[in-house]
């Protein structure tokens, strides 16, 4: 994902999101690509903690395997936090622009973003 948010704004949004997810959310990557453009990926500290994604594959017991990745809800809450910090912030995700005017929380098949949220 890329955004026009600066590093301070991204860290502020992460701090807000971690209030909901027991400090289990971190940046897997956070790179300032150019002035006004930052690339980032969210992940979890523990796959057993809140905000962790569940995979498609199941264990012998029938339980779904836990994945060390942030779920769809974490991303949606993170984007909302960014937009509340500055209404001009936008995020580009797989060619889509998500901003305060739309694109976040759209009904769609979230597939591998399944979780226990």
Contact map, one row per residue, 1 for C-alpha under 8 A:
111000000000000000000000000000000000001110000000000000000000000000000000000000000000000000111100000000000000000000000
111100000000000000000000000000000000111100000000000000000000000000000000000000000000000000111000000000000000000000000
111110000000000000000000000000000001111000000000000000000000000000000000000000000000000011110000000000000000000000000
011111000000000000000000000000000001110000000000000000000000000000000000000000000000000011100000000000000000000000000
001111101100000000000000000000000001110000000000000000000000000000000000000000000100000011000000000000000000000000000
000111111100000000000000000000000001110000000000000000000000000000000000000000000000000000000000000000000000000000000
000011111110000000000000000000010000010000000000000000000000000000000000000000000000000000000000000000000000000000000
000001111111000000000000000000000000000000000000000000000000000000000000000000000000000000000000000000000000000000000
000011111111100000000000000000000000000000000000000000000000000000000000000000000100100000000000000000000000000000000
000011111111110000000000000000000000000000000000000000000000000000000000000000000100000000000000000000000000000000000
000000111111111000000000000000000000000000000000000000000000000000000000000000000000000000000000000000000000000000000
000000011111111100000000000000000000000000000000000000000000000000000000000000000000000000000000000000000000000000000
000000001111111110000000000000000000000000000000000000000000000000000000000001101100100000000000000000000000000000000
000000000111111111000000110000000000000000000000000000000000000000000000000001000000000000000000000000000000000000000
000000000011111111100000000000000000000000000000000000000000000000000000000000000000000000000000000000000000000000000
000000000001111111110000000000000000000000000000000000000000000000000000000001001000000000000000000000000000000000000
000000000000111111111000100000000000000000000000000000000000000000000000010011001000000000000000000000000000000000000
000000000000011111111111100000000000000000000000000000000000000000000000000000000000000000000000000000000000000000000
000000000000001111111110000000000000000000000000000000000000000000000000000000000000000000000000000000000000000000000
000000000000000111111110000000000000000000000000000000000000000000000000000000000000000000000000000000000000000000000
000000000000000011111111100000000000000000000000111000000000000000000000000000000000000000000000000000000000000000000
000000000000000001111111000000000000000000000000110000000000000000000000000000000000000000000000000000000000000000000
000000000000000001111111110000000000000000000000000000000000000000000000000000000000000000000000000000000000000000000
000000000000000001001111110000000000000000011100111000000000000000000000000000000000000000000000000000000000000000000
000000000000010011001011111000000000000001111000001000000000000000000100000000000000000000000000000000000000000000000
000000000000010000000011111100000000000001111000000000000000000000000000000000000000000000000000000000000000000000000
000000000000000000000000111111000000000111100000000000000000000000000000000000000000000000000000000000000000000000000
000000000000000000000000011111000000000111100000000000000000000000000000000000000000000000000000000000000000000000000
000000000000000000000000001111100000001111000000000000000000000000000000000000000000000000000000000000000000000000000
000000000000000000000000001111110000011110000000000000000000000000000000000000000000000000000000000000000000000000000
000000000000000000000000000011111000011100000000000000000000000000000000000000000000000000000000000000000000000000000
000000100000000000000000000001111110111000000000000000000000000000000000000000000000000000000000000000000000000000000
000000000000000000000000000000111110111000000000000000000000000000000000000000000000000000000000000000000000000000000
000000000000000000000000000000011111110000000000000000000000000000000000000000000000000000000000000000000000000000000
000000000000000000000000000000011111100000000000000000000000000000000000000000000000000000000000000000000000000000000
001111000000000000000000000000000111110000000000000000000000000000000000000000000000000000000000000000000000000000000
011111000000000000000000000000011111111000000000000000000000000000000000000000000000000000000000000000000000000000000
011111100000000000000000000001111101111100000000000000000000000000000000000000000000000000000000000000000000000000000
111000000000000000000000000011111000111110000000000000000000000000000000000000000000000000000000000000000000000000000
110000000000000000000000001111100000011111000000000000000000000000000000000000000000000000000000000000000000000000000
100000000000000000000000001111000000001111100000000000000000000000000000000000000000000000000000000000000000000000000
000000000000000000000000111110000000000111110000000000000000000000001100001000000000000000000000000000000000000000000
000000000000000000000000111100000000000011111000000100000000000000011100000000000000000000000000000000000000000000000
000000000000000000000001110000000000000001111110101100000000000000011100000000000000000000000000000000000000000000000
000000000000000000000001110000000000000000111110100000000000000000010000000000000000000000000000000000000000000000000
000000000000000000000001000000000000000000011111100100000000000000010000000000000000000000000000000000000000000000000
000000000000000000000000000000000000000000011111110110000000000001111000000000000000000000000000000000000000000000000
000000000000000000000000000000000000000000000111110100000000000001000000000000000000000000000000000000000000000000000
000000000000000000001101000000000000000000011111111100000000000000000000000000000000000000000000000000000000000000000
000000000000000000001101000000000000000000000011111100000000000000000000000000000000000000000000000000000000000000011
000000000000000000001001100000000000000000010000111110000000000000000110110000000000000000000000000000000000000000111
000000000000000000000000000000000000000000110111111111000000000001111110000000000000000000000000000000000000000000110
000000000000000000000000000000000000000000000010001111100000000001111111000000000000000000000000000000000000000111110
000000000000000000000000000000000000000000000000000111110000000111100000000000000000000000000000000000000000000111110
000000000000000000000000000000000000000000000000000011111100000111100000000000000000000000000000000000000000000111000
000000000000000000000000000000000000000000000000000001111100000110000000000000000000000000000000000000000000000100000
000000000000000000000000000000000000000000000000000000111110000110000000000000000000000000000000000000000000000000000
000000000000000000000000000000000000000000000000000000111111111110000000000000000000000000000000000000000000000000000
000000000000000000000000000000000000000000000000000000001111111110000000000000000000000000000000000000000000000000000
000000000000000000000000000000000000000000000000000000000111111000000000000000000000000000000000000000000000000000000
000000000000000000000000000000000000000000000000000000000111111000000000000000000000000000000000000000000000000000000
000000000000000000000000000000000000000000000000000000000111111100000000000000000000000000000000000000000000000000000
000000000000000000000000000000000000000000000000000000000111111110000000000000000000000000000000000000000000000000000
000000000000000000000000000000000000000000000000000001111110011111000000000000000000000000000000000000000000000000000
000000000000000000000000000000000000000000000000000001111110001111100000000000000000000000000000000000000000000000000
000000000000000000000000000000000000000000000011000111100000000111110000000000000000000000000000000000000000000000000
000000000000000000000000000000000000000000000010000111100000000011111000000000000000000000000000000000000000000000000
000000000000000000000000000000000000000000111110000110000000000001111100000000000000000000000000000000000000000000000
000000000000000000000000000000000000000001110010000110000000000000111110000000000000000000000000000000000000000000000
000000000000000000000000100000000000000001110000001110000000000000011111011000000000000000000000000000000000000000000
000000000000000000000000000000000000000000000000001110000000000000001111111000000000000000000000000000000000000011100
000000000000000000000000000000000000000000000000000010000000000000000111111100000000000000000000000000000000010011000
000000000000000000000000000000000000000000000000001000000000000000000011111110000000000000000000000000000000000000001
000000000000000010000000000000000000000000000000001000000000000000000111111111000000000000000000000000000000000000000
000000000000000000000000000000000000000001000000000000000000000000000111111111100000000000000000000000000000000000000
000000000000000000000000000000000000000000000000000000000000000000000001111111110000000000000000000000011000000000000
000000000000000010000000000000000000000000000000000000000000000000000000111111111000000000000000000000000000000000000
000000000000110110000000000000000000000000000000000000000000000000000000011111111100000000000000000000000000000000000
000000000000100000000000000000000000000000000000000000000000000000000000001111111110000000100000000000010000000000000
000000000000000000000000000000000000000000000000000000000000000000000000000111111111000000000000000100010000000000000
000000000000100110000000000000000000000000000000000000000000000000000000000011111111100000000000000000000000000000000
000010001100100000000000000000000000000000000000000000000000000000000000000001111111111010000000000000000000000000000
000000000000000000000000000000000000000000000000000000000000000000000000000000111111111111000000001100000000000000000
000000000000000000000000000000000000000000000000000000000000000000000000000000011111111000000000000000000000000000000
000000001000100000000000000000000000000000000000000000000000000000000000000000001111111000000000000000000000000000000
000000000000000000000000000000000000000000000000000000000000000000000000000000000111111110000000000000000000000000000
000000000000000000000000000000000000000000000000000000000000000000000000000000000111111110000000001100000000000000000
000000000000000000000000000000000000000000000000000000000000000000000000000000000010011111000000001100000000000000000
001110000000000000000000000000000000000000000000000000000000000000000000000000000110011111100000001100000000000000000
001110000000000000000000000000000000000000000000000000000000000000000000000000000010000111110000111100000000000000000
111100000000000000000000000000000000000000000000000000000000000000000000000000100000000011111000111000000000000000000
111000000000000000000000000000000000000000000000000000000000000000000000000000000000000001111111110000000000000000000
110000000000000000000000000000000000000000000000000000000000000000000000000000000000000000111111110000000000000000000
100000000000000000000000000000000000000000000000000000000000000000000000000000000000000000011111000000000000000000000
000000000000000000000000000000000000000000000000000000000000000000000000000000000000000000011111100000000000000000000
000000000000000000000000000000000000000000000000000000000000000000000000000000000000000000011111110000100000000000000
000000000000000000000000000000000000000000000000000000000000000000000000000000000000000001111011111000100000000000000
000000000000000000000000000000000000000000000000000000000000000000000000000000000000000001111001111111110000000000000
000000000000000000000000000000000000000000000000000000000000000000000000000000000010001111100000111111110000000000000
000000000000000000000000000000000000000000000000000000000000000000000000000000010010001111000000011111000000000000000
000000000000000000000000000000000000000000000000000000000000000000000000000000000000000000000000011111100000000000000
000000000000000000000000000000000000000000000000000000000000000000000000000000000000000000000000011111110000000000000
000000000000000000000000000000000000000000000000000000000000000000000000000000000000000000000001111011111100000000000
000000000000000000000000000000000000000000000000000000000000000000000000000100110000000000000000011001111100000000000
000000000000000000000000000000000000000000000000000000000000000000000000000100000000000000000000000000111110000000000
000000000000000000000000000000000000000000000000000000000000000000000000000000000000000000000000000000111111000000000
000000000000000000000000000000000000000000000000000000000000000000000000000000000000000000000000000000001111100000000
000000000000000000000000000000000000000000000000000000000000000000000000000000000000000000000000000000000111110000000
000000000000000000000000000000000000000000000000000000000000000000000000000000000000000000000000000000000011111000000
000000000000000000000000000000000000000000000000000000000000000000000001000000000000000000000000000000000001111111000
000000000000000000000000000000000000000000000000000000000000000000000000000000000000000000000000000000000000111111000
000000000000000000000000000000000000000000000000000011110000000000000000000000000000000000000000000000000000011111000
000000000000000000000000000000000000000000000000000011100000000000000011000000000000000000000000000000000000011111100
000000000000000000000000000000000000000000000000000011100000000000000011000000000000000000000000000000000000011111110
000000000000000000000000000000000000000000000000001111000000000000000010000000000000000000000000000000000000000011111
000000000000000000000000000000000000000000000000011111000000000000000000000000000000000000000000000000000000000001111
000000000000000000000000000000000000000000000000011000000000000000000000100000000000000000000000000000000000000000111
